[in-house]
């Protein structure tokens, strides 16, 4: 409640974050974590067997990796920070408090990784002859540092699914870095991400073969066979990692899977969808077997389709992983709208607007009901929903109630929506604020319009009668409100 609200209507904050994060993962896992080890092995094999053509092929692949990972990969990596800071400053702030030193370490590793990428490529033709082994060692270091960056971030992603004992004291959680890193999800997720990165890295190299080699060449056949063997060697670890990962996912998250995979509208088809995913996975295995047994006969189109299928599975996994942890950012500590679990009873008792720094109104009246309802929408709903765009509330309620909306029914649904849809946070306001939100939604249906966030509408801090703004109550004990005492006395 202490930050101005950035809101990107129509596209939505959630979609903005998803686009940046998924693009980054689609580059990081196959291109950096998965492909660099393969390129280094190809270079090592070329050195050992005296195959200059294979060395030249590895160099061409490295150039493309260098180009993509240092531009789009690096930009989206930084973009995740900027996007998260805009749309969820409360969430990223809590994570920084716990993982500050881990993130600092990851940034150092990332900078070293970028330096190694540059040196690995620019010294390819300089470290030759007896010094070629040092170039291979440089590549091995690059591969290791690429994996370390993923390993650190995976600890944070695991924490966001199950923080373990960290939330045992919900008022002042202990900043136990080692305990936070070794959360119950960390090692299973790391096992799955590592092995799947190696598989998609192999698929990416097969894709490169279709660009840089002739179909019937010996170079293509030899390389395709070895990379296909690499993929087949990692596939059992993908299966084991996925099973291990699934076993430690909290039960309430498993209940969200059908919606996470296909959205609420198509959730009843999730069984058929899983069969499609299984079919894709089997086809990747068959292509790899084909590439091992008879590499000259594998059609180029199969290499292309396999790569994009691997990317699609990875991207959809990221989407589902982000959704299943709803209604939380950090389970047991913070909801997806940035409201802490232990704040919820205070807000529901006193009202959300009472503690909102950047809102036009502190209380709901008949005169300001529509504007107050819009403030509540921005505070409680805008992290996931838009007005009439992607995941728009108007479309959602049209599907639920048709063309005729009853404000009383809307108010009742708003106050009980967490029961009907557990992946949505409880409504964090009073009964009067639920009525105001319902009134705003009815008005929004009647007069569709763009809702502006602080980045375009500016901010407003209304004066509280008889008080300085700095003295208005805070449920976290930063102000003078009685809610802060209740939080201190009883978790």
ZAKE-535275 format. One record per residue (C-alpha): x, y, z. Coordinates in pm, whole numbers, plus 32768, in hexadecimal, padded with zeros to 4 digits. Example, Ala and Ser with C-alpha at 12.3 -4.5 7.8 and 13.67 -1.06 7.14 Angstrom:
// ZAKE-535275
+------+------+------+
:   c1 :   c2 :   c3 :
+------+------+------+
: 84CE : 7E3E : 830C :
: 8557 : 7F96 : 82CA :
+------+------+------+
***
This chain:
// ZAKE-535275
+------+------+------+
:   c1 :   c2 :   c3 :
+------+------+------+
: 8000 : 8000 : 8000 :
: 8130 : 80E5 : 8013 :
: 8183 : 8104 : 7EA0 :
: 80E1 : 81BF : 7D7D :
: 802A : 80C3 : 7CA4 :
: 80B5 : 8081 : 7B4A :
: 7F9E : 7FF2 : 7A74 :
: 7FA7 : 7F95 : 7905 :
: 7E3B : 7F70 : 78A5 :
: 7DC6 : 7E91 : 7785 :
: 7F13 : 7DD5 : 776F :
: 7F2C : 7DAD : 78E6 :
: 8046 : 7DA6 : 79E4 :
: 8040 : 7C2A : 79EB :
: 8070 : 7C0C : 7872 :
: 818C : 7D0B : 7878 :
: 8243 : 7C3E : 797E :
: 81FC : 7AF9 : 78C9 :
: 8282 : 7B76 : 777C :
: 83C9 : 7BF4 : 7811 :
: 8403 : 7AC9 : 78F5 :
: 83A5 : 79B5 : 77FF :
: 8477 : 7A4B : 76E6 :
: 859C : 7A57 : 77D9 :
: 8570 : 78EC : 783E :
: 854D : 787F : 76D1 :
: 86A1 : 791B : 7692 :
: 8751 : 78C6 : 77D7 :
: 86FF : 7754 : 77EF :
: 873B : 76D7 : 7689 :
: 8839 : 77D7 : 760F :
: 890E : 781B : 7743 :
: 88E9 : 76FF : 783B :
: 88A6 : 75E8 : 7741 :
: 8962 : 763F : 7603 :
: 8AB1 : 76BD : 7685 :
: 8B15 : 756A : 7719 :
: 8AC7 : 74C6 : 75CA :
: 8B91 : 75C5 : 7507 :
: 8CB9 : 7591 : 75F0 :
: 8C9F : 7418 : 75C3 :
: 8C94 : 7443 : 744A :
: 8DCA : 751F : 7459 :
: 8E79 : 7422 : 7539 :
: 8E1B : 7305 : 744E :
: 8E9A : 73CA : 7323 :
: 8FE3 : 7409 : 73D7 :
: 9009 : 729F : 743F :
: 8FB9 : 720C : 72E7 :
: 904F : 7320 : 7213 :
: 8F0A : 738E : 716E :
: 8F2B : 74FA : 7101 :
: 8DD3 : 74F6 : 705C :
: 8D31 : 7496 : 71A6 :
: 8DF7 : 75A9 : 7256 :
: 8D7A : 76A5 : 7155 :
: 8C13 : 762C : 718A :
: 8C34 : 7655 : 7303 :
: 8CB6 : 77B6 : 72CA :
: 8B88 : 780F : 71F0 :
: 8A99 : 778D : 72F8 :
: 8B56 : 784F : 7403 :
: 8B30 : 7991 : 733E :
: 89B7 : 796B : 7339 :
: 89B3 : 7915 : 74AD :
: 8A92 : 7A3F : 74F5 :
: 89AF : 7B26 : 742D :
: 8866 : 7AB3 : 74CA :
: 88D2 : 7A85 : 7635 :
: 898A : 7BD3 : 7650 :
: 886E : 7C9B : 75B3 :
: 870E : 7C15 : 75DE :
: 8773 : 7B2B : 76FA :
: 8825 : 7C36 : 77C3 :
: 871B : 7D3E : 777E :
: 85FC : 7C61 : 77EF :
: 86C3 : 7BFB : 7922 :
: 86DF : 7D66 : 798B :
: 857B : 7D9B : 790D :
: 84F6 : 7CA3 : 7A0C :
: 8581 : 7D82 : 7B1F :
: 84E9 : 7EBD : 7A8D :
: 8399 : 7E19 : 7A4B :
: 8383 : 7D7A : 7BA3 :
: 83E1 : 7EC1 : 7C4A :
: 82C9 : 7F71 : 7B8C :
: 81AE : 7E78 : 7BBA :
: 820A : 7DCD : 7D02 :
: 82F8 : 7EA7 : 7DCE :
: 8273 : 7E0C : 7F10 :
: 82C4 : 7CAD : 7E95 :
: 841D : 7CF7 : 7E0A :
: 846B : 7DC0 : 7F46 :
: 841A : 7C97 : 8026 :
: 84EB : 7BB0 : 7F4E :
: 8610 : 7CA0 : 7F4F :
: 8606 : 7CAF : 80C8 :
: 8640 : 7B38 : 80D5 :
: 8716 : 7AFC : 7F9F :
: 87DE : 7C3F : 7F90 :
: 8935 : 7B9A : 7FAB :
: 88CA : 7A7B : 7EC7 :
: 8855 : 7B6F : 7DBD :
: 8994 : 7C39 : 7DE2 :
: 8A5A : 7AF9 : 7DB0 :
: 8986 : 7AA3 : 7C7F :
: 89C8 : 7BF9 : 7BE6 :
: 8B3E : 7BCB : 7C13 :
: 8B27 : 7A73 : 7B71 :
: 8A54 : 7B06 : 7A58 :
: 8B57 : 7C15 : 7A11 :
: 8C6B : 7B0F : 7A0B :
: 8B93 : 7A39 : 7925 :
: 8B6B : 7B59 : 782D :
: 8CE2 : 7B9C : 7835 :
: 8D25 : 7A2A : 77F8 :
: 8C2F : 7A24 : 76D4 :
: 8CE5 : 7B44 : 762E :
: 8E40 : 7AB3 : 766A :
: 8DD4 : 7956 : 7601 :
: 8D60 : 79D4 : 74B0 :
: 8E69 : 7ADC : 7461 :
: 8F8C : 79F7 : 74BF :
: 8F12 : 78CF : 73F1 :
: 900E : 790C : 72D9 :
: 911B : 7991 : 73C1 :
: 913D : 7870 : 74B6 :
: 91A6 : 7767 : 73BD :
: 92A3 : 764F : 73A9 :
: 9325 : 75EA : 74FE :
: 925B : 7702 : 759B :
: 9112 : 767A : 7515 :
: 90E0 : 75B1 : 7654 :
: 90D6 : 76F9 : 7715 :
: 8FBF : 776E : 7634 :
: 8EFD : 762F : 767F :
: 8F37 : 766F : 77F3 :
: 8EB4 : 77D1 : 77C4 :
: 8D7A : 7740 : 7727 :
: 8D51 : 7649 : 7845 :
: 8D63 : 776A : 793E :
: 8C5D : 7825 : 7874 :
: 8B74 : 76F8 : 787D :
: 8BA4 : 76D8 : 79F5 :
: 8B5E : 7847 : 7A39 :
: 8A27 : 783D : 795C :
: 89A1 : 771E : 7A2E :
: 89F5 : 77CB : 7B78 :
: 8922 : 78FC : 7B1E :
: 87FA : 7817 : 7ADE :
: 883C : 7755 : 7C1F :
: 882B : 7893 : 7CF1 :
: 86EB : 7913 : 7C4F :
: 864B : 77BB : 7C6C :
: 8672 : 77D3 : 7DE8 :
: 85A3 : 7912 : 7DE4 :
: 849C : 7879 : 7CFE :
: 8483 : 774D : 7DE6 :
: 845F : 7833 : 7F13 :
: 8339 : 78DC : 7E63 :
: 828A : 778A : 7E51 :
: 82DF : 770B : 7FAD :
: 83AD : 77E1 : 809D :
: 83BC : 76C7 : 819C :
: 83F6 : 7732 : 8304 :
: 843D : 789C : 82A3 :
: 82D2 : 7902 : 82E2 :
: 82C1 : 786B : 843F :
: 82CD : 79CF : 84C9 :
: 81E8 : 7A91 : 83E3 :
: 8221 : 7BE4 : 8489 :
: 839B : 7BF9 : 8472 :
: 8416 : 7ACE : 83A7 :
: 857E : 7A77 : 83ED :
: 8669 : 7AC1 : 82CD :
: 86F9 : 7962 : 82C4 :
: 87A3 : 795D : 8170 :
: 8814 : 77F2 : 8179 :
: 86BE : 777C : 81ED :
: 8616 : 784C : 80DF :
: 86FB : 77C1 : 7FD0 :
: 86CC : 7659 : 8041 :
: 8553 : 7672 : 802B :
: 8494 : 752D : 7FE4 :
: 846A : 7581 : 7E72 :
: 85D1 : 75E7 : 7E26 :
: 868D : 74A6 : 7DDA :
: 856F : 73FA : 7D1D :
: 8537 : 752F : 7C47 :
: 86AC : 7558 : 7C0B :
: 86C4 : 73EC : 7B9D :
: 85A6 : 7419 : 7AA8 :
: 861E : 7567 : 7A1F :
: 8783 : 74F0 : 79F4 :
: 8726 : 73B4 : 7939 :
: 861F : 745C : 7860 :
: 8714 : 7574 : 780E :
: 8807 : 746E : 7790 :
: 86F8 : 73D1 : 76B8 :
: 8681 : 751B : 7624 :
: 87EB : 7584 : 75F5 :
: 881B : 744A : 7525 :
: 86E0 : 7496 : 745D :
: 8761 : 75F4 : 7421 :
: 88AD : 756E : 739A :
: 87EB : 7482 : 72B6 :
: 872E : 75B2 : 723B :
: 887B : 765F : 71F7 :
: 88ED : 7532 : 712C :
: 87CD : 7571 : 703F :
: 8854 : 76D1 : 7008 :
: 89CC : 7697 : 6FF8 :
: 89FB : 7540 : 6F55 :
: 8991 : 7493 : 6E15 :
: 8894 : 737E : 6E39 :
: 896C : 725E : 6DB7 :
: 8ABA : 72D1 : 6E40 :
: 8B90 : 71F6 : 6F21 :
: 8BB3 : 731B : 7013 :
: 8A3C : 732F : 7040 :
: 8A14 : 71B7 : 706D :
: 8B2A : 719A : 7171 :
: 8AB9 : 72CA : 7235 :
: 8948 : 726C : 7227 :
: 8995 : 7112 : 72B0 :
: 8A62 : 7195 : 73D3 :
: 896B : 72A5 : 7431 :
: 884B : 71AD : 7419 :
: 8905 : 70CA : 750B :
: 8931 : 71F4 : 75F3 :
: 87B8 : 7232 : 75EF :
: 8767 : 70C3 : 762B :
: 885A : 70B7 : 774E :
: 87A9 : 71D8 : 77FC :
: 863F : 7174 : 77B9 :
: 862E : 7075 : 78DA :
: 86A7 : 7186 : 79C6 :
: 8594 : 726D : 7944 :
: 8492 : 7163 : 7998 :
: 8525 : 7123 : 7AF1 :
: 8548 : 7297 : 7B37 :
: 83E0 : 72DA : 7ACD :
: 835F : 71C1 : 7BAD :
: 842F : 723C : 7CD5 :
: 83B9 : 739F : 7C97 :
: 824B : 7336 : 7C87 :
: 8264 : 7274 : 7DCB :
: 82D0 : 73A8 : 7E91 :
: 81D9 : 749F : 7DFB :
: 80E1 : 7503 : 7F10 :
: 7F8C : 7460 : 7EF3 :
: 7ECC : 75A7 : 7ED0 :
: 7FA5 : 75FB : 7DA1 :
: 7F5C : 74AD : 7CFE :
: 7DEC : 7506 : 7D0C :
: 7E37 : 7636 : 7C31 :
: 7EDE : 756F : 7B1D :
: 7DAF : 7543 : 7A3C :
: 7D73 : 76BB : 7A34 :
: 7EE9 : 7705 : 7A1E :
: 7F11 : 7630 : 78E7 :
: 7DEC : 76AF : 781C :
: 7D41 : 77CE : 78D5 :
: 7BEF : 77BB : 7982 :
: 7B32 : 77B2 : 7838 :
: 7BDA : 7675 : 77B9 :
: 7C3D : 75D0 : 7902 :
: 7B59 : 74A5 : 78C1 :
: 7C3F : 7443 : 77A1 :
: 7D7A : 742A : 7873 :
: 7D7F : 72AC : 785D :
: 7D85 : 72B7 : 76E2 :
: 7E86 : 73CD : 76F0 :
: 7F70 : 72F6 : 77C1 :
: 7F57 : 71E8 : 76B8 :
: 7FC0 : 72E8 : 75B4 :
: 80ED : 734A : 7687 :
: 8142 : 71DA : 76B5 :
: 812A : 71AA : 753D :
: 8219 : 72CB : 7505 :
: 830C : 7238 : 7601 :
: 8300 : 70E1 : 755B :
: 8339 : 7180 : 7406 :
: 8472 : 722E : 748D :
: 84F3 : 70DD : 7505 :
: 84A8 : 703B : 73B4 :
: 855A : 714D : 72F3 :
: 868A : 7126 : 73D5 :
: 8689 : 6FAD : 73A5 :
: 866B : 6FE0 : 722D :
: 878E : 70D5 : 7236 :
: 8861 : 6FD5 : 72F0 :
: 8810 : 6EAA : 7214 :
: 87F8 : 6F4B : 70BD :
: 885F : 70B9 : 70C7 :
: 886D : 70E6 : 6F4D :
: 86FD : 708F : 6F2B :
: 8672 : 7189 : 7025 :
: 85B1 : 7296 : 6F63 :
: 8613 : 73FC : 6FAB :
: 84AD : 7456 : 7002 :
: 84B7 : 735A : 7121 :
: 85E0 : 7412 : 71B9 :
: 8529 : 755D : 71A1 :
: 83E0 : 74DC : 722E :
: 848E : 7425 : 734B :
: 853F : 7562 : 73B9 :
: 8401 : 7632 : 73BD :
: 8341 : 751E : 746F :
: 844D : 751D : 757C :
: 842D : 7697 : 75A0 :
: 82B1 : 7683 : 75AE :
: 82BA : 7581 : 76C5 :
: 83B3 : 7657 : 7788 :
: 82E4 : 7793 : 775A :
: 81A3 : 76E8 : 77C2 :
: 824F : 7655 : 78F2 :
: 82B2 : 77B4 : 795D :
: 814F : 7831 : 792F :
: 80C0 : 7711 : 79FB :
: 81C9 : 7734 : 7B0C :
: 8177 : 78A3 : 7B37 :
: 8002 : 7860 : 7B4C :
: 7FFA : 7735 : 7C37 :
: 808D : 77F9 : 7D5A :
: 7F61 : 78E2 : 7D5A :
: 7ECF : 797D : 7E26 :
: 802A : 79C7 : 7EAC :
: 816C : 7A71 : 7E4D :
: 820B : 79CA : 7F7B :
: 812C : 78B6 : 800C :
: 80B8 : 78FB : 816D :
: 8150 : 7A58 : 816A :
: 80D8 : 7B31 : 8049 :
: 7FB4 : 7B1C : 7F59 :
: 7FD2 : 7B5C : 7DE3 :
: 7F49 : 7CBE : 7E0E :
: 8063 : 7D14 : 7EFE :
: 7F98 : 7D01 : 803E :
: 803D : 7C3E : 8154 :
: 7F7A : 7B20 : 81EA :
: 7F86 : 7BB2 : 8347 :
: 7F07 : 7D01 : 82CA :
: 7DCB : 7C6D : 8238 :
: 7CF4 : 7C69 : 8378 :
: 7D50 : 7DD4 : 83BD :
: 7CF2 : 7E47 : 8261 :
: 7BAF : 7D82 : 8267 :
: 7B58 : 7E20 : 83B6 :
: 7BC2 : 7F8A : 837E :
: 7BBB : 7FA1 : 8204 :
: 7CCD : 7F96 : 80FF :
: 7CBB : 8108 : 80AC :
: 7D02 : 8163 : 8216 :
: 7E69 : 80F0 : 81F1 :
: 7EA2 : 8140 : 8080 :
: 7FA3 : 8253 : 8053 :
: 7F5A : 8299 : 7EE5 :
: 7DDE : 829E : 7EC7 :
: 7CEC : 83B7 : 7E81 :
: 7C0B : 835F : 7FA4 :
: 7C38 : 82D3 : 8101 :
: 7ACB : 827A : 813A :
: 79A4 : 8219 : 8061 :
: 7878 : 8303 : 8045 :
: 774F : 830C : 7F5C :
: 77ED : 8431 : 7EA7 :
: 7942 : 838F : 7E69 :
: 78D4 : 8224 : 7E4B :
: 7938 : 81FB : 7CDC :
: 7A8D : 82A0 : 7D07 :
: 7ACE : 81E6 : 7E4B :
: 7A70 : 80A2 : 7D9B :
: 7B6F : 80EF : 7C8B :
: 7C78 : 812A : 7D97 :
: 7C22 : 7FDB : 7E30 :
: 7C34 : 7F33 : 7CDB :
: 7D91 : 7FBE : 7CA6 :
: 7E03 : 7F5A : 7E02 :
: 7D6D : 7DFE : 7E10 :
: 7D37 : 7D85 : 7CAA :
: 7E1B : 7E31 : 7BB1 :
: 7F49 : 7D4B : 7BDA :
: 7E8F : 7C3C : 7B1D :
: 7D60 : 7CE0 : 7A78 :
: 7D1D : 7DF5 : 797F :
: 7BD9 : 7EB3 : 7946 :
: 7B6A : 7E2F : 77F3 :
: 7CAB : 7D9D : 7762 :
: 7D6E : 7C5E : 77AA :
: 7CD9 : 7BB4 : 78DB :
: 7BEA : 7CD8 : 78EE :
: 7AF0 : 7CE8 : 7A0B :
: 79D2 : 7D51 : 7927 :
: 79F8 : 7C1B : 7851 :
: 7A1B : 7B40 : 7986 :
: 78D7 : 7BBC : 7A1F :
: 7824 : 7BB4 : 78D1 :
: 7876 : 7A42 : 78C2 :
: 77FB : 7A16 : 7A28 :
: 76BF : 7AEE : 7A28 :
: 766E : 7B39 : 78BD :
: 75FD : 7C96 : 785C :
: 753E : 7CE0 : 799D :
: 761A : 7D1C : 7ACC :
: 7583 : 7D2F : 7C24 :
: 765D : 7E0A : 7D06 :
: 75F5 : 7D43 : 7E37 :
: 7657 : 7BFB : 7D92 :
: 77A1 : 7C98 : 7D25 :
: 77E9 : 7D0B : 7E88 :
: 779F : 7BAF : 7F10 :
: 787F : 7B0A : 7E0E :
: 799B : 7BFF : 7E4F :
: 7996 : 7BB5 : 7FC2 :
: 7990 : 7A39 : 7F8D :
: 7A53 : 7A13 : 7E48 :
: 7B7D : 796E : 7EF1 :
: 7A9A : 784E : 7F58 :
: 7A15 : 781F : 7DF6 :
: 7B66 : 785A : 7D51 :
: 7C7F : 7802 : 7E45 :
: 7D8A : 7888 : 7D58 :
: 7D02 : 79E8 : 7D98 :
: 7D5F : 7A9E : 7EDB :
: 7C4D : 7AEB : 7FD7 :
: 7BB2 : 7C3F : 7FAB :
: 7C8E : 7D27 : 807F :
: 7B8C : 7E2B : 80DC :
: 7A59 : 7E76 : 81A9 :
: 78F1 : 7E2D : 8149 :
: 78C2 : 7F99 : 80E7 :
: 79F4 : 7F88 : 8005 :
: 796F : 7E4B : 7F61 :
: 7831 : 7F0E : 7F18 :
: 7900 : 8029 : 7E84 :
: 79C5 : 7F38 : 7DAB :
: 7880 : 7E9D : 7D2F :
: 77F8 : 7FF7 : 7CDD :
: 7936 : 804A : 7C1C :
: 7921 : 7F05 : 7B56 :
: 77B6 : 7F47 : 7AF6 :
: 7819 : 80A5 : 7A89 :
: 7942 : 801D : 79C7 :
: 785C : 7F31 : 790B :
: 7771 : 804D : 78B8 :
: 788E : 813B : 785A :
: 79BD : 806F : 77E2 :
: 7AF9 : 813A : 7808 :
: 7C6C : 8122 : 783B :
: 7CDD : 8120 : 79A6 :
: 7E1D : 81E6 : 79D3 :
: 7F34 : 818F : 7AC2 :
: 8018 : 827E : 7B7A :
: 8108 : 828C : 7A53 :
: 8006 : 8354 : 798C :
: 7F03 : 83CD : 7A89 :
: 7FFB : 8442 : 7B90 :
: 7FCA : 840B : 7D05 :
: 7EE2 : 849B : 7E0A :
: 7F0D : 849D : 7F84 :
: 7DD3 : 8532 : 801C :
: 7DE2 : 85EB : 8164 :
: 7D4B : 8535 : 828D :
: 7C74 : 861D : 8355 :
: 7D23 : 867F : 8497 :
: 7E64 : 85C2 : 8443 :
: 7FA3 : 85EA : 8383 :
: 7FC1 : 84F1 : 826A :
: 80F5 : 845E : 8308 :
: 8027 : 83F9 : 8437 :
: 7F1C : 8329 : 838D :
: 7F0E : 81C4 : 8417 :
: 7FD9 : 80A6 : 8390 :
: 7F90 : 7F35 : 83CA :
: 8107 : 7EEF : 83D0 :
: 8152 : 7FCE : 84F8 :
: 81F6 : 80E7 : 842F :
: 80E1 : 81DD : 848A :
: 8001 : 8218 : 85B3 :
: 7EE5 : 8125 : 8567 :
: 7E60 : 802D : 8663 :
: 7E82 : 7F1C : 855E :
: 7FF8 : 7F21 : 858A :
: 7FD7 : 7EC0 : 86F5 :
: 7EF5 : 7D9E : 86A2 :
: 7FF4 : 7D19 : 85AE :
: 8108 : 7D32 : 86AE :
: 8043 : 7C86 : 87BD :
: 7FB0 : 7B65 : 86F9 :
: 8033 : 7ADD : 85AF :
+------+------+------+
***
